[in-house]
Amino acid sequence: MVQRWLDANRRCEELGDWRPLSELYTEDATYGVEPRADVRSSWPSDATRSATSPSVSKWEGWDGWVYPYEEILVDERRGHVIGFWRQVADSTRADGSRYEVPGIGGSWFRYAGGWQWSWQRDFFDFGNAAALFMEMISAGTLSEGMTRRMERSTSKDPLPGHYRLGEAPFGLWEPPASPVPPQTPMPG
């Protein structure tokens, strides 16, 4: 499952289209991101719905970014996977170096069986990401899509899957209901 996820993730990065990842999630899967405790989605329904409309795409602005996984930890007994990744833009500085969010980012998944995840939580250093975006704005290298995304995130209308604190339909730490049953081993 982990290799299937990594391969699909790389293909989506190359295509600039994250919608195919929805096939790797159950219909009732949930997604949350920290440190902003207001981002929640029912995956793939919210992600697919928002990704099919360019004007409200959840993925707008992330085209050209890659997330190379540096380390992956797997708990086969519980069906949990934690992957540590970097956030790297395709834009470069005047010295030729690529823009990258400093620090550690990661994703925590729960395997549901049938080659699908039922739960995902992401984490990264939001302060470092914001500082990098400000650097890119100052240098004139922030993409038009990310500029629109940032403008929308400061408007009164929330981005798809974003909720005001305390108004999300499920909690960030909503624990996985149970470990993967022993008869449903997580494939490698």
Sine and cosine of phi, psi and omega as CSV:
sin_phi,cos_phi,sin_psi,cos_psi,sin_omega,cos_omega
0.00,0.00,-0.67,0.74,-0.04,-1.00
-0.89,0.46,-0.72,0.70,0.00,-1.00
-0.91,0.42,-0.62,0.78,0.06,-1.00
-0.87,0.50,-0.68,0.73,0.03,-1.00
-0.89,0.46,-0.74,0.67,-0.02,-1.00
-0.87,0.49,-0.68,0.73,0.02,-1.00
-0.89,0.45,-0.70,0.71,0.00,-1.00
-0.91,0.42,-0.64,0.77,0.02,-1.00
-0.88,0.48,-0.70,0.71,0.03,-1.00
-0.89,0.45,-0.68,0.74,0.03,-1.00
-0.87,0.49,-0.68,0.73,0.00,-1.00
-0.91,0.41,-0.63,0.78,0.07,-1.00
-0.87,0.50,-0.71,0.70,-0.01,-1.00
-0.90,0.45,-0.64,0.77,-0.02,-1.00
-0.98,0.20,-0.39,0.92,-0.12,-0.99
0.95,0.32,0.41,0.91,-0.05,-1.00
-0.69,-0.72,0.93,-0.37,-0.08,-1.00
-1.00,-0.03,-0.10,1.00,-0.06,-1.00
-0.86,0.51,-0.59,0.81,0.00,-1.00
-0.86,0.50,-0.32,0.95,0.04,-1.00
-0.90,0.44,-0.37,0.93,-0.04,-1.00
-0.85,0.52,-0.44,0.90,0.02,-1.00
-0.91,0.41,-0.32,0.95,-0.04,-1.00
-1.00,-0.09,0.22,0.98,0.00,-1.00
-0.79,-0.61,0.55,-0.84,0.10,-0.99
-0.93,0.36,0.33,-0.95,0.00,-1.00
-0.87,0.49,-0.50,0.86,-0.04,-1.00
-0.97,-0.24,0.30,0.95,0.00,-1.00
-0.89,0.46,0.51,-0.86,0.05,-1.00
-0.87,-0.50,0.45,-0.89,-0.01,-1.00
-0.72,-0.69,0.64,-0.77,0.08,-1.00
-0.57,-0.82,0.43,-0.90,0.03,-1.00
-0.75,-0.66,0.64,-0.77,0.03,-1.00
-0.85,-0.53,0.61,-0.80,0.42,0.91
-1.00,-0.02,-0.04,1.00,0.02,-1.00
-1.00,0.03,0.99,-0.16,-0.11,-0.99
-0.95,0.31,0.18,0.98,-0.03,-1.00
-0.97,-0.26,0.08,1.00,-0.04,-1.00
-0.98,-0.20,0.90,-0.43,0.01,-1.00
-0.61,-0.79,0.57,-0.82,0.10,-1.00
-0.59,-0.81,0.51,-0.86,0.26,-0.97
-1.00,0.03,0.89,-0.45,-0.11,-0.99
-0.96,-0.27,0.73,-0.68,0.14,0.99
-1.00,-0.08,-0.01,1.00,-0.15,-0.99
-0.86,0.52,-0.78,0.62,0.01,-1.00
-0.90,0.44,-0.69,0.72,-0.05,-1.00
-0.91,0.42,-0.68,0.73,-0.02,-1.00
-0.93,0.37,-0.70,0.71,0.00,-1.00
-0.87,0.49,-0.73,0.68,-0.05,-1.00
-0.96,0.29,-0.51,0.86,-0.03,-1.00
-0.96,0.26,-0.33,0.94,-0.01,-1.00
-0.99,0.10,-0.16,0.99,0.03,-1.00
-0.91,-0.41,0.96,-0.26,-0.07,-1.00
-0.83,0.56,-0.49,0.87,-0.05,-1.00
-0.95,0.32,-0.39,0.92,-0.01,-1.00
-0.81,-0.59,0.41,0.91,-0.10,-0.99
-0.87,0.50,0.80,-0.60,0.09,-1.00
-0.88,0.48,-0.43,0.90,-0.10,-1.00
-0.99,-0.12,-0.11,0.99,-0.04,-1.00
-0.82,0.57,0.71,-0.71,0.03,-1.00
0.99,-0.13,-0.34,0.94,-0.02,-1.00
-1.00,-0.02,-0.03,1.00,0.04,-1.00
-0.90,0.44,0.68,-0.73,-0.03,-1.00
1.00,-0.03,-0.23,0.97,0.05,-1.00
-1.00,0.05,0.56,-0.83,0.09,-1.00
-0.81,-0.59,0.41,-0.91,-0.07,-1.00
-0.76,-0.65,0.96,0.29,-0.01,-1.00
-0.91,0.41,0.79,-0.61,0.05,-1.00
-0.98,0.19,0.79,-0.61,-0.04,-1.00
-0.99,-0.14,-0.53,0.85,-0.03,-1.00
-0.45,-0.89,0.60,-0.80,-0.01,-1.00
-0.71,-0.70,0.77,-0.64,0.03,-1.00
-0.92,-0.40,0.73,-0.68,-0.07,-1.00
-0.83,-0.56,0.78,-0.63,0.14,-0.99
-0.94,-0.35,1.00,-0.05,-0.07,-1.00
-0.91,0.41,-0.51,0.86,-0.01,-1.00
-0.90,0.43,-0.69,0.72,-0.03,-1.00
-1.00,-0.09,-0.22,0.98,-0.01,-1.00
0.98,0.22,0.49,0.87,0.00,-1.00
-0.95,-0.31,0.58,-0.82,0.05,-1.00
-0.71,-0.71,0.72,-0.69,0.13,-0.99
-0.84,-0.54,0.82,-0.57,0.04,-1.00
-0.89,-0.46,0.73,-0.69,0.04,-1.00
-0.98,-0.21,0.80,-0.60,-0.09,-1.00
-0.73,-0.69,0.21,-0.98,0.10,-1.00
-0.94,-0.34,0.38,-0.92,0.06,-1.00
-0.92,-0.40,0.94,-0.34,-0.11,-0.99
-0.82,-0.57,0.81,-0.59,0.02,-1.00
-1.00,0.06,0.35,-0.94,0.07,-1.00
-0.99,0.11,-0.14,0.99,0.04,-1.00
-0.97,0.24,0.50,-0.87,0.01,-1.00
-0.83,-0.56,0.45,-0.89,0.09,-1.00
-0.98,0.20,0.15,-0.99,0.02,-1.00
-0.85,0.53,-0.49,0.87,0.00,-1.00
-0.99,0.11,0.02,1.00,0.03,-1.00
1.00,-0.06,-0.16,0.99,0.00,-1.00
-0.97,0.22,0.53,-0.85,0.00,-1.00
-0.99,0.13,0.54,-0.84,0.10,-1.00
-0.95,0.31,0.73,-0.69,0.00,-1.00
-0.56,-0.83,0.68,-0.73,0.06,-1.00
-0.95,0.33,0.87,-0.50,0.02,-1.00
-0.92,0.38,0.51,-0.86,0.06,-1.00
0.97,-0.24,-0.13,-0.99,-0.07,-1.00
-0.97,-0.23,0.73,-0.68,0.16,-0.99
-0.89,-0.45,0.34,-0.94,0.01,-1.00
-0.26,-0.97,0.22,-0.98,0.06,-1.00
-0.74,-0.67,0.67,-0.75,0.05,-1.00
-0.89,-0.45,0.85,-0.53,-0.07,-1.00
-0.89,-0.47,0.43,-0.90,0.19,-0.98
-0.85,-0.53,0.79,-0.61,0.01,-1.00
-0.99,0.16,0.71,-0.70,-0.05,-1.00
-0.96,-0.29,-0.10,0.99,-0.14,-0.99
0.99,-0.11,0.25,-0.97,0.06,-1.00
0.88,0.47,0.49,0.87,0.02,-1.00
0.89,0.45,0.57,0.82,-0.01,-1.00
-0.69,-0.73,0.50,-0.87,0.13,-0.99
-1.00,-0.04,0.53,-0.85,0.06,-1.00
-0.92,-0.40,-0.12,0.99,-0.14,-0.99
-0.37,-0.93,0.72,-0.70,0.08,-1.00
-0.58,-0.82,0.70,-0.71,0.13,-0.99
-0.78,-0.63,0.74,-0.67,0.04,-1.00
-0.95,-0.32,0.47,-0.88,0.06,-1.00
-0.57,-0.82,0.56,-0.83,0.05,-1.00
-0.26,-0.96,0.16,-0.99,-0.01,-1.00
-0.99,0.12,0.99,-0.14,-0.06,-1.00
-0.88,0.47,-0.61,0.79,0.02,-1.00
-0.88,0.47,-0.69,0.73,0.04,-1.00
-0.92,0.40,-0.61,0.79,0.03,-1.00
-0.90,0.43,-0.70,0.71,0.00,-1.00
-0.89,0.46,-0.66,0.75,0.02,-1.00
-0.89,0.45,-0.64,0.77,0.01,-1.00
-0.91,0.41,-0.68,0.73,0.03,-1.00
-0.88,0.48,-0.64,0.77,0.04,-1.00
-0.90,0.44,-0.65,0.76,0.06,-1.00
-0.87,0.49,-0.68,0.73,-0.01,-1.00
-0.92,0.38,-0.62,0.79,0.06,-1.00
-0.88,0.47,-0.73,0.69,-0.01,-1.00
-0.87,0.49,-0.58,0.81,-0.02,-1.00
-1.00,0.07,-0.12,0.99,-0.02,-1.00
0.95,0.31,0.46,0.89,-0.05,-1.00
-0.93,-0.37,-0.01,1.00,0.04,-1.00
-0.96,0.30,0.75,-0.66,-0.06,-1.00
-0.89,0.46,0.38,-0.93,0.05,-1.00
-0.87,0.50,-0.65,0.76,0.00,-1.00
-0.89,0.46,-0.68,0.73,0.01,-1.00
-0.94,0.34,-0.58,0.82,0.06,-1.00
-0.88,0.48,-0.71,0.71,0.04,-1.00
-0.88,0.47,-0.66,0.76,0.00,-1.00
-0.87,0.49,-0.71,0.70,-0.01,-1.00
-0.91,0.40,-0.63,0.78,0.04,-1.00
-0.89,0.46,-0.68,0.73,0.01,-1.00
-0.91,0.41,-0.59,0.81,-0.05,-1.00
-0.94,0.35,-0.32,0.95,0.04,-1.00
-0.99,-0.17,0.02,1.00,0.02,-1.00
-0.99,0.10,0.08,-1.00,0.03,-1.00
-0.95,0.31,-0.43,0.90,-0.02,-1.00
-1.00,0.01,0.86,-0.51,-0.03,-1.00
-0.94,0.33,0.44,-0.90,0.11,-0.99
-0.90,0.43,0.40,-0.92,0.04,-1.00
-0.82,0.57,0.74,-0.67,0.02,-1.00
0.99,0.12,-0.04,1.00,0.03,-1.00
-0.99,-0.16,0.67,-0.74,-0.02,-1.00
-0.76,-0.65,0.42,-0.91,0.14,-0.99
-0.91,0.41,0.49,-0.87,-0.01,-1.00
-0.79,0.61,0.75,-0.66,0.01,-1.00
0.99,0.10,-0.05,1.00,-0.04,-1.00
-0.95,-0.32,0.03,1.00,-0.01,-1.00
-0.92,0.40,0.51,-0.86,-0.04,-1.00
-0.95,0.30,-0.15,0.99,0.07,-1.00
-0.44,-0.90,0.33,-0.94,-0.09,-1.00
-1.00,0.07,0.38,-0.93,0.05,-1.00
-0.89,0.46,-0.68,0.74,-0.06,-1.00
-0.99,-0.13,0.29,0.96,0.09,-1.00
-0.79,0.61,0.95,-0.32,-0.14,-0.99
-0.95,0.31,0.47,-0.88,0.14,-0.99
-0.83,0.56,0.68,-0.73,-0.09,-1.00
-0.84,0.55,-0.67,0.74,-0.01,-1.00
-0.28,-0.96,0.35,-0.94,0.07,-1.00
-0.91,0.41,0.32,-0.95,0.06,-1.00
-0.86,0.51,0.76,-0.65,0.00,-1.00
-0.84,0.55,0.57,-0.82,-0.02,-1.00
-0.83,0.56,-0.49,0.87,-0.02,-1.00
-0.97,0.23,-0.10,1.00,0.01,-1.00
-0.88,-0.47,0.94,0.33,-0.03,-1.00
-0.92,0.40,0.55,-0.84,0.03,-1.00
-0.97,0.23,0.86,-0.51,0.02,-1.00
-0.94,0.34,0.51,-0.86,-0.05,-1.00
-0.94,0.34,0.00,0.00,0.00,0.00
